[in-house]
Amino acid sequence: LWLGLSMAVLACSQPQKPTEEVPTRSDEAKVKYEKNLAILRASLTAFENEQIEEWATSLADNVVWNPPSYGAPAVTKEDWKKSLTYYAAEWDSIKLTNATFLPGIDSVSHEPDGSVRYYGTWVGVHKSGMKTSIHYYATLEFNSDNKVTSASEYMDIGGLLNAVAPKSGKK
């Protein structure tokens, strides 16, 4: 009995071979998120510097952009470039402030999936001299080449454009 008990104790106290860590889906999603976040940050810097072509290198050719305008349909890369070219021409000192970047999650599993969502406040000076500030939220999906394939933006674009529109002086 003692011999059997002693062998059992010794067997349990023998050092175990370390097991190889297998990356989990969450680990893989974190790596994807970090790569995609780096691409996004670089593209935001390009936009702030009015380098629209540089910004566009972060997009897949078949990207689908859901703009923040009321009733606007999903549009293409070229449409998105035109929109940002307009902002670059109409505003100076465009800057994203108070930015918070978060990993996106799969809508079914609720696990991180490598996508990026972020919010903050875009500030700038309209060519009229008016300083603007608008709260903003966006979600972006990326492909395996770390290019944006889908983006949805949310902000009060109508309010922003109304605020900088010339006033007629009539009541």
Salt bridges, closest charged atoms under 4 A:
GLU48 OE1 - LYS95 NZ 3.57
GLU53 OE2 - LYS81 NZ 3.03
ASP61 OD1 - LYS77 NZ 3.09
GLU78 OE2 - LYS81 NZ 3.63
GLU90 OE1 - HIS126 NE2 3.26
GLU90 OE2 - LYS127 NZ 3.07
